[in-house]
């Protein structure tokens, strides 16, 4: 599994608060399975928000519960519950689902695959933010805690 994005931009960024950065650093995002099939895609998606929330969730370690990107998260720009969701299942795996793509739900990913996907996604975003004159340190769990 991997998170991909293109067309990274901060075109709607008007302020300099953390909340402004979270919701206005956007890209066309895709979540792909191992075969390259699209599980989720969205244009102008708040990619910084997704990366920070994924990092915060994954760093919770043994206390980690399901991941749900929705309006309950700090800085969330989503009003729908379960925009992107990962639920724990047997064998230390995680089950993907999305309210926007119920037909693509059910993909399972191992903890090692999830760790790699989150890390690679965050590292790429850190590398790309300076092109927008933004600090790569924004891509951190602490940004949303």
N, C-alpha and C positions, 0 to 999 in steps of 0.2 A: 504494500500500500504506500501511496505517496501523495503529498499535497503539492500541487503545482499552482503557479500563478503567472500572469503576464499583464502587461499594461499597468504596471505599478504607478500610482500617482497620488498626489495630495492636492488635487485641483480645488477641492471644496474646503480645504483647511483655511480658516480665517483667524483663529485664536491660537494661543500657545499653552492651553491647559492640557493635562493628560487626557481628559475626556475628548477634547477636540482631536488630538492625535489618534486616539483609539478608533473613533468613528469616521475619520476623514482620510486616513491613509488606506487607500483602496486599490483593488486589482481585480482582474477577472480570475477567479479561483476555480480549481478543479480538484476533486479528490478521486484518485484512480486506484483500482485494485491491481493486483500483481500482473494481470494480463493486459493492463492498460485500458480497461473498460472504465468509463466514467460512472462513479457512484453519486457524485454531487457536482454541480457546476452553477456558478452565479457570476454575473457581471457586476462590476462596481461593489465588490464585497469588502467589508472592513477587515482587511487582511492582517493588520497590526493587532486588532482586537482578537481575532482568532488565534494568532500565534501566542499572544500573552496569556490568554485563558488556557490554551493547551499546555503551555509550560507550567503554569500554576497548578493545574490539575495533575500533571504527570509528576511533579515534584512532591506531591502529597504522599507518595510512597504507599506504605501499608494502610494508610487512612483513606486511600483513593477510592472513591465511589464512582458512580456513573458520571460521564461527562455530558453536559447538555449546554449547548450554546443557545441562550435565550434571554429574556428580559430580566431574569433574576441575577444576572452577573453585573459586576461593577462596570459601568461604562457601556453596557450593552445597548446596541441600537436595534435589537430585535424585539418584536412584540409577540411573535409566535413561539410557543414552547417547542423545543426539539428541532431547531433548524438543522443542527448537526448534533448527533448523539452517539455515544459509545457506552454500551452497558456490559458489565462483566458477565461472562458465561463460564461454564465448566472448562477446566483445563487451563486456566490462566489466560483465556482469550477474551477479546472484546468484540462485541457485535455492533456494527454500524447501522444507524437508521437516520431518516430525515423525514419530517412532516411534509417537506416539499417534493420529495422523491420516494414515496412509499414503495414503488415498484422496484427500487434499487436497494432496499433495505435487506439486511440479513447477511451481509458480508462479514466474515470473521477474520480477525487479525490477532496474532500472538503478541504477548507483551514485548518481546524483543523487536518485532516489526513496528509496533506502535512507538516504542522508544526511538527507534531509528527515524521513523517518519516525522515525529515531532522535532527531533534534533536537527534533521536536515532542513526542514521547513524554516525553523527559527534561524539557523545559520545563513541560509540563502537570503532571508529578509534582512538580517543584520548587514550582510555584504551589499545589498542593494539600496538601503536607506540613504547612504551618503550621496548618491546621485540626485536625491531629492533635497539635499542639504538638511537631512535629519540625522539625529544622533542614533547610531546603532544600539546604544544602551537602552533605548526604548523597548526593544524586544527582550522582555524579561518578565518573570512571574511577578516580581515586585511592582510592576506597573499597574497591576490590577488587584493588588492586595491592600 
